[in-house]
Amino acid sequence: MFAIALSGLLIGSMPLSFVSEAEGAKKKDKGKKETAGDTLFDFSEENPGEQWTVVNDNVMGGRSKGGFSFKKDKLIFSGSTNTNGGGFSSIRTKPMDLELEDKDGFIIRFKGDGRTFMCGVRMDRSTASYRTDFETNKDAKGWQVAKIPFSSMSASWRGMRLPKERYPLKKDKIRSVTLMIYDKKDGPFELKVDSIKAYSDEK
C-alpha cells in the first residue's frame, strides 16, 4: 500500500529562481545577490556527517542506493535509483533548532548531473513532509543557485498529498532539512552542495 501511495507523490509546482553563477556574473553583483542569506550549512565543521542521516526506499522494500560524503567542504549526495520498488533516495538532517521563523526559504548553491532533485523540511512532532523540486543543469559552468521559497513546498505523508489548509507549514517548528531524488528515473545520480542558506524577502 505504501508503494502505491508513493507512486502518486506530488511536488511543488511553483517556479523557483534558478541561475548559473557563471551566467549571473554577467550582471553586476548578480552572484552576490543570489547567494545572500544566513548560512545554515557550509560543511566546514570538523565532522559534518554527524548532522545527517540517510533514508532510502529500502524502508519499503525498494532497491535504490544512496548516501552522502564530504570532500573539500562540499556535501556530495550520490547513489543510484531503481524504480522497481520505490525509486527514491534521500538524506536529511537530524532534528535541530534551525531558527527559521523569520525566514522565507532556502538558497542552495550546487552542481548537479541534470536530474531533478527535491528540497524539503520536516516539523517537530509531525509525520508530514514538505517538499518541492529543483532542476539541475549538467552543462552549466560553475556553481548553480536555486532559491526555494517555503511557500512552494507541498505537504505529503507517505507520498500522499495533504491539503495545505489543514497541514500548514509552521516555520518556527521546522527541525530538519531534506535533500531527495524521486524523478521516476533509473540510474546513478550526484548532487554536490556547497552551501544551504536561509533568506528573508525584502520588505
N, C-alpha and C positions, 0 to 999 in steps of 0.2 A: 504493500500500500504506500509505503514511503517513497519507493522508486517512482511510482505512478505520479504521486504528487510533485515530486521533484522535476519531472519532465515538463510540468506546466509553470516552471519558475518564471516570474515576470520581473523585469528590471526597469529602472527608471528610464523614462523616455525624454526627459528634458535635455536640451542641448547643453553641453559642457564647453567651457572655454578651454581651448587646446591650441598650443603653439610650440613649434620647434624653437629653441633658443637661438639657433643659428639664423633662423628666419626673423625672429624678433629683434635680433641685434641690428637689423637694417633700419629699425626705427629708434630714435633717440630714447635711451633709458628703458626700452621695452622689456629687456630681460630683467632689469631690476624691479620694474613694476609688477611683472608677472610672478616673481618669486618672493615678493614681500609677504611677511607674515611671521607669526610666532612659531619657532621651531619646536615640534613635538619629538621628532626622531631624526637624528643625523648619523646614528650608528657609530659614533666616535668613542663611546664609552668602552670600558675595558672588556666587558662581557655582554654585548648587546643581545646575544641569543637567549639570555635568561629572561628576557621580556616577552618572548614569542613562543607560540606553540603551533602544531600542525593539526589540521582536521581535513582528511581526505574522504572520498566516497567509500572507502573500505568500512566506514562505520555502518554502512547499509549494504555491505556485500559487493561494493564496486571494485574496480581493478585499476583505478588511476593511482599514479605515484606522484608525490610532490613534497617539497620541503624548502628549507631556507639555508643559506650560508652567508658568510660575510667576507668581503675582500676589499681591502683598502677603504674602509669606512663606507662600504656600499652593501646594501641588502640585496641578495640575489634569491628570488623566488623562482624555482625551476622544477621541472619534472616532466611527466607525460600523462595526458588524459586518455581515458578509454571510455567511450560512450556505451559500451556493453555492460551495463550495471550501474551507471551513475554519470560519470563524465566530469566530475569536478575535483578540484584541489584547492585548498585554502590554508592560509596562515593567519593567525590573529594574535593580538597582544593579550597577555594575561591581565586580569582586572586591575585597573589603576584609576586614580583620580586624575582626569585629563583637563579639568577646569575649562570646559568648553561652553559654559552658559552664555558668554558674551560673544561667541564666535558664530560665523555663518557657514563655515565649510572648511574643506581641506585644499591645500595646494600640494600636488605630488610632482616631484622632479624625477624623471625616469628615462630609461631606454628600454624599448620593447622589441618584440620579434614580429610585429604585425598582427598579432592576435588580440582579441578583446578581453579585457580584464574587468574586474569589479572592485569597487572600494565600498566599504560599509562600516557600520558601527553596531554595537550592542549596548543595551542599557542595563543598569544594575537591577538584579532580581526580575529580569524579563527574559522569556524564551524567544521573543520575536527578534528578527534580524532586519536591518535597514541597509539597503544596498542600491548602488547604481553602477552602470558600466562606463568604461572609458576606453577609447581606441588607442592603439599604439601603431607607429609607423616604422617599419624596419629599415626603410631607406632614408629616414631623417638624419640630418647631420647634427651631431652634438646631442645634448640633452633635450628632452621634450618636457612640457609642463602641462598638467591638467588641473583646472580649477573646478572643484566638485562641491557644489552647494549641498548643505544638508537637506534643503527643500526638494532636491532631485531624487532623494532616496526613497524607495518603495519598501513598505513593511511586508514581511512574509514570515511564515512559520512552516518549517519543513517543506519549503518550496511552494506553499500555497499563499497567494496574495491576501493580505489583510487590509481592510478599509482604514485609511489614514485617520478618519474622524474618530474611530474607535480605538485606534492604536497610534496616537501621536508620538512623534519623536521628541523627547524632553532632553534638551541639550545638557542640562545640569546633571542628568542621570547617566550620561554616556560614560562607559567604563572600559570599552575595548574597541580597537580598530581592526578591521579585517581587509585583507587582500585576497582575492579569489579569482579563479578562472572557471567559467562554465559557459563556453560558447558553442557547445554541441558539436565539437570537432575532436577527432582523434589525433594524437601525436604529441611531440615534445613542445615545451613552452619555456620561455625565460623572460623574466621581468627584473631589470636591475633598477633599484631605487636609491637615489642619492639622498633624498630628504622628504619628510612629510611635515607640512606646516599647517597651522590653523589661521584663518583670516577672518576679518570683520569687514563688512561692507562699509564704504564711506557714507557717512550720514549727510 
